[in-house]
Amino acid sequence: MYATCPQTRLLGFGLLTITMLGCQRPVDAPPRPRPSNATVPAEPEEMEELPAAQPADTGSAAPHDSGTIEFEPEPAGAEPTGAEPADAEPADAEPADAEPADAEPADAEPGQTEPGAGDTPVETPESDAEEGTSTGTSAQAALAAANRAAPVEPAPAEKVVLGSPDLTAGMPGEGPLTTEQIRAWLGDPRNHRSLEVELPLGLAAGHSLIKGLDQNPLTRAKIELGRQLYLDKRLSVDHTISCADCHHPDEGWTRHTRFGVGIADQTGNRNSPVSYNRILSDVQFWDGRAASLEEQAKGPIENPIEMGNTHEAVVSTVQGIEGYRLQFDTIFPNEGVTIDTIAQAIASFERAVVTGPSPADYHDVVRAVQAQYDADEMEELAEDSPELYQRYQRAVEGSREMTASAIRGRELFFSDRGGCTACHAGANFTDELYHNLGVGTDQDKPDLGRYEITKKDKDRGAFKTPTIRNVAVSAPYMHDGSQQTLEEVVQWYDKGGHPNPYLSDKVKQLKLTAEEKADLVAFMKALTGPFPTIQIGRLPQ
């Protein structure tokens, strides 16, 4: 553990971090003169992704042990003061799978079967503005053009922190979305600005891993359109199933059923994965068969046991709804409604859904600050930089639910004895790779997982590592939903999984005590942070 010299200087990098400049010394060592040639560490966006925080005595430095202390970003446009604690109670947090080997994309499927990726985009005729039917006549085309909202010139990029409620709370107003409300929304230039995103405390260390924005930039209008489509049951063949029916905001962005339930109450053989923090992942599904979030969004629409529709029929349905047509013609002026633009909108919404700071994240800030400042230096910090000191105090408040058991669990989680970070590593606590844990391998016809995609023997029975952020609200666990509690998950790892020829070499018997098992569960629960506010009911009619 190290502490900065008394002469430490504070610099604020935007609203995200403070960096302590100057020499470092062991906490128990006497002070020594501060070197005059101290350098400034790179800002977060220039740094390599840092692994999730680890105790100093493990031999691997944590992000907050590195000399850079990361505070929670302030909301865009807010004054950098110590307002109320940013540790709002999670509005439906949820963790991917509680195991080192099974995460999957946002709009995952109730079952294993899914149409192949890369479907040919459906070219659609212009839509009649009043009837929503295809037309080739110039008169009808003129009517359609007149009914569209006028294209809006792009504005400068806007900096935002993902998780801010205004990004996902929907258009202002109540009840079904009206044409007038949609036109007013589309007429606001702010809703068409490209968003330059920051991630909230905890996830921020993974900024360099953000995926997809180079090909599909975020805007408020695109996120809002994706919200509507994500929640709209009219995308299914019988208008009974939406993306949210398997990945619901009120159930931790999954469902608390063993398998997802599709049209006509059909189920598959895989648990619905969570659809948050997808901005840090490109390849999707438990088996990684979709190369992007956009590609993944198309699959469930025509999966016969999920939405059971066709891409052509969905395009026709969406074109026939005036409120959607207005939005697509404005947001995608050169394309309008296609299966590709539908997927881009849904993916944009899903990328905006991220977990906020958890008690464990705040604890890391507090731990790092206290390791670098003694009592006298803390008084100097309060006097010389009151705004940063207030933010530190907010972290203290936010960390109060980090119990003694959770703190012990954190130490064990990051230790060689626990071995959890062999798979659950990084800011999102997942390596985004595939591992065989032995789950389901004792069945007569076991799910072969990643092998079905790669046809490589090493991938038999391997599934993607899920995030364990918000894992306390995403039960049941594992790719097949076979484990109901985090206690069951810890017990599975403690015994070393289920022996089989392809068991991951990262899975080993742990022989934990009863207290150690409880401590690991407490730490995973302490990784629960708030979700952004989502408007559930407002859709175009």
N, C-alpha and C positions, 0 to 999 in steps of 0.2 A: 504494500500500500504506500502511496506517496502523497506528499502535501506540497503545495507551492510555497515559495519563499514569501516572507511578509510583504515584500515590495511588489507582489503580484499585481499585474495590471489587468483590468477588465475591458474587453471590447465586445460590443453587441453586433453580431452578424444578423442583420435584419431583425426579425422577431423570433428566430429559431434557436440560436445558440449563443452561449458566451464561451470564449476561449480564454483560459488562464495562461498568460505568458510568463516566462521566467523559468528559473531552475526548479527541478523537482527533487525531493529528498524523501527518504523513508520517514514515515510518520513519527517514529520514535527517535529520529536523529536530530542533533542540534542544528539550528539554522546556519546557513552559510550564505556568503554574498551572492546576490543575483547576478548572473552573467549579463553583460551589456549587449550581447548579440543575439538575444532571443528572437526566434522566428515565429511567424503566425502559421498554425496548421491550416490546411486547405479547408475551405468551406464545405458543408455537407454534400452539395451537389458535385463537388470535385473529388470527393473521397471514394475509395473503393467501398463496397458494401461491408459493413461491420457485422461480425457474428453477433447473435444475441448475447446480452450481457452475461459475463461469467464472474464468479467470485475471484478475488485477487489471488487467493491462495491455490488456485488450480493450475497456475502457470500460464494461463491464457487471459490476456487483458480483455476487459469488457469495454464497450463503447464509452462508458462513463468513467473508466479508469485511465483513459488515454490522454487526459489533459483537456479534452473538449467536453463540456457539459451541455447536454441537449435539453432545452426547456420546451414546453408545449408551445406550438405556434399560436399567435393570437389570430382571431378571426380577421379576414380581410377587411380593412377599413377601420379596425378597432384601434383605440389608443393602447400603447404597450404599458398598461397599468396592471396592478394586481387585482382585477375585478373579482367576481366570485369564483370559487374553485371550478376549474374546468373539468372536474371529475364527475360530471353528471352521471346519474345512474344509467346503465346501459339500457337503451330502448330496444330490447330484443337482441342481445348479443348472441353470438353463436360460434362455436368452434368447429372446425372442419372435423376430421376424425381424430380421435384421441390417440392415434398410434402412428409410429414412425413410418407408416408405409401405405397410406391410402388416400390421398386427397383427390378431389375431382372438381370439375368446372362448375361454373355457375349454373347453367340451366341443365343440370345433369338429368339423367334419364331414370324413370322408374325401373327400367330393366336394362339388360346388357345390350340388346339389339339396337342398332341405330344405323340409319342409312349412311352410305359412304359420304365422306366429306367432299367438298369441291363441286357441289351441284351446279349445273349451268344456270346462271342468272336468268330469270324469266323476264323477257322484254314484254312490256304491257302497252296496250294502246292508250291513247289519251282518254280521260274519263269525262263523262258529261257532268257538268257542275251540279245539275239539279237532280238527275236521276241516278248518277253513279254508274251508267252503262257505257260500254265502249262505243266510240263513234268515229267515223272517218269524214264526216261532213264538215265543211268549213264553218257553217253556222254554229254547229254544236261545239266545235273546237274554240270558236270565238267566245261562246258563253262560258266554257270552262276556263279560258284564260282570264276573262273578266272577273270570275269568281275567286280567283287566286289572290292571295295576299301579295302585294308588290315585293319583289326581291329587295333585301336590305343590304346596303353596302357593309362589308366587313369592317369592324372597328379594331383598335389596338387590343392586344392580349390583356387579359385580366388575371392577376395573381389571386389564387384561392387556396384554402386549406381544405382538402377533401374531408368529408364528414360534416361540413357546415350545413345546417338544416335548410338554408335557402336554396341549396343545389338540388334537393330531392323532395321538397315539400309540395311541389306542384304549383299550378297557376293560382293566383289569388281568387277567392270566391268560394262558393259552396254549391253543392249539387252537381249534376252533369255539366260538362264543359259545353258552352254555347259557342256558336260561330263568332259572335261579337267578342267574347272573351279571348278566343283563340287569335282573332285578328289583332286585338290589342296587344297580346303577348308577342306575336310575331313582329309587330311594328316597333317594338322597343329594341334599339340597336344593341343594348347591353346583352340581350339574350343570344346574340349571334357572335359575340367576341370569342375568340379562341381562349381557352383557360390555361394558364400556366400554373400547374398544380404543385402544391406541397403536400406531404403526408403528415398526419398527426404524430404526436410524440409516441415513440415505440416503433411505429412503422417507418418513421423518417429515415432511420439508418439504411433502409432498403431502397432509397430513392433511385439509385442507379439501376435497379432491377425493374423499373416501370416498363410495362409492355404495351405496345399497340398504338400509342398516341402519335407516333410519326405517320402512321397510315390513316388513322381515324381520330383527328383532334377532337377534344371535348369542347362543347359549348353548352350553355344553359338550355338552349332550345332543343338540342339533340338529346341531352339527358332527360328532359321532360317528356319528349316524344317516346324515348325508350321506356320511361316509367309507365306510360299509358299502355304500351304494347306488352310489357312484362306482366301487367295485371289484367289484360283483356282476354276473357275466355272465348271471344269470337275468333281467336286464332286457331282453335281446335275444330275438328270436323262437326261436332255436335254442340259447340258453344258451351261446354261444361268444364274445360280444363285450361288454365293459363300457366305461365311459367311459375307463378306464385303458388300454385296448388301443390307443387313439389318443393318449392323453395320460398317459404312464406316469411315475410318480415316479422310476424308475430310469433314465429317458432324458430327463431335464430337462423332464418334464411335456409332452412331445411324443413322437414316434417318429422314429427315424433312417431313415425311409423317405421317398421323395419324396412319396407320397400316403398318406393314411390307408387302412387295410385293414379292411373291414367283413365282414359275414356272407358266407359262401361265397367268401371271398377277393376280394370286389368292391372296386374302387378308384374314386375320383372323379378330379377334376382339380385339387385343391388340397391343399397341404401342411397337416398338422395343426398348428394354432397352439398356443402354450403356454397352460397353464391356471393360471398363477400371477400374482400381483399384480392379479388381476381385481377386487379390492376398490376399485381406483382407476378402474374403467371401468364404464360402464353399457351403452352400445350394444355389441353383440357380433357376432362373425363377421367374416371378411375384408371382407365387403361391408356390414356394419352392419345386417343385416336383423332382428336381435333387439334389442328396446328395453331388455332387462334381462338379467341373468345367469340369473334364474329362467326367463324366456322362452326363453333359449338352451338351458337344460338339457333342455327338453322335445323340442327338434327332432330330435336324433340318434336318440331312441328309436323314432320312427316313420319315419325316413328309410329308404327301401327298400335303400339300399346301405350303411347303417351298422348299426343294430340290427334294422331291418326288422320292428319290432313295431307294436302299436297301443297307444294310451294306455289303452284299456279293458282290454286283456289284461295290461298291466303292473300296473295297479291290482289286478286279480284275483290275479296271481302274488304280489304283495307282501302282500296281505291273507291269502293262504293260508299264510304263514310266521309262526308264532306269535311269534317273537322280534321281527319287524318290527311285527306288530300291536300288541304291548305298547308298543313305543316310540311309534308314531304316536298311539295312544289317550292316551298320557300327555303327549307333547310338543304334539300338536294335538288337545286334548280335544273341541273343538267340530266337528272336521272328520274326524279319523281319516285313513285312506289315500285320497288323491285324487291326480290327476296334479299338481295345484297344490302339495300338501304334499310330494310327492316332489321336485318341482323346488325348493321352498324349502329342503329339507334338503341337496340336492346343491349348491345355490348357497352355502349357509352353509359347507359344507366348503371349497369353492373359494375363498371369501373369506378363509379362515384360512391359505391357502397363499401365503406371501410370501417374497421374497428377503431374506436377512439382510445385515448390513453387509459390504461388499466392501473389498479393499485400496484402491480408489479413494476410497471413502467415508472410511476412516480417514485417508488421505492428506490429504483436504480439512480434516479436523479439525486434524491436525498443522500443516498449512500456515497455517491461520488463527491458531492459537495462537502460532506462531513469528512471525507477522507483527505480533501485538499485544503480545508480551512480548519484552524483551531478556533477556540472560543474568541480570542482577541481579534483574529482576522475576520471572523463572522461579524463582529461588531463594526469593523471597518467597512465590510461589504454593505451592511445596512446603512451606514452613513454616506459612503461614497457613491453607491449605486442603488438607491432605494427601489427603483423599478425592478431590477433583477432580483433584489432581495425579496420583494413581494412575490415574484414568480417562484422563487425557492420556497417561500412559505405556502404557496398554493400546492407545490409538490408534496410538502409535509402533510398538508390536509388530505391530499388525494391518496396518500400512501397508508392512511390509517387502517384500512381493511387488510393490509399485509400483516397477517398474524405471525406470531413466533413460529407456528407450525409451517406456514407458507414460506417464511424466511429459511427455515431448515430445508424445506423441500426444494427451494431454489438452489441452495448449495449442493444438494444431492443431484438435482437435475443436470447441473453443469459439470459434475465431477466424473472422473473415469469410472467410479463405482456405479453411478447411475447409468451413464452411457447414453442418455436420452438425446444428446446433441449429435450423435452419429447420424441421425436422420432429421430430427426436429431442430434445425439450426437457422440462423439468420433472423432478420427482423420479423419475419412472418412465421418463424418456427417451423419451417419445412425446407427440405433440400430439393423439392420438386422432382424427385426421382422415384423409382419404383422398387419395391422390396417385397419379398415373400416372408410373411410372418407365420405361416402355417395355418392361417385362418381359413377354414372350410376345406382344407386339403384332405380331411378324413371322410369327405363325402364320396358317394359312388361316382358321381360325375362332377368333380370340383370345377369351379370357375377358374379358367386359365389366365384371366387377366391380361396383362401386357403381352403375353405370348401370342394372343390372337392377332395382335397388330404386327409384331416383329418377327414371329416364328423362330425366335431364338430360345434355346432351351433354358438359358439363364433367366429368362423372363417368365417361366411357368409359375403361375400362382402369384405373380408380383403385381402390386397395386401402388398407386401414387400416394406419396406421403401427404397427409392433410395438415393444414395449419392447426395448432392447438390454441390459437387465440380464440377466446370466447367458446372454448370447447365445453364448458360447463352447461351450455344451453343447447347443445346440438345432439343430444342422445336420440336414438341409439348409435353405437359406434361400430367401426370397422366397415369394410366395403360391403359386407352382407348384413349389416345391422344386427349382428348376432350378440353383441354385448350391450347391456342396458345401462350400465353405470361406469363411472371412471374407476371405481374400485375394482370392477371386473377387468377393465383394461390393464390396470397396474398389475393385477394378479397374473394376467396372461403373459406380460413381459417378465414378471418375476420368475415364472416357471420356464422361461426360455422359448415361448411359443409352442407350436406343435411340430415335432420332428417330421421332416420329409426331405427327399433328395435335393430340393432346391431352396431350402431354408436360408435366408440371408445370413451372411457371416457376421452381421451387426447385431443379430439377436442371440442373446446368451442368458443363462440363468443368473439372476441377480442375488437371490437369497436374502431379501430384505427383511428387516424386522417389521412388526405390526406398526410401530410408530413411523418408520421410514415410509411405508406404503401410504399411511395417512398424510404424511408431510408432502409427498408428491402430489396427492390429490388436492391438498390445500393450495399448493403453488399453482396448479393448473386452473383452479377456480379463481385465483388472484390475477389471472391473465384475461379476465373478463372486463371489457371496456364498453362504452356506449356505442350504439348504432345511430346513424343519422335519422332524422325524422322523415317518414315516408307518408305521402298522401295516398291512401288506399283506394278511395271510392270514385274520384273524379275522372271520368273518361268521356270522349266525344260520343255523341249519339248518332 
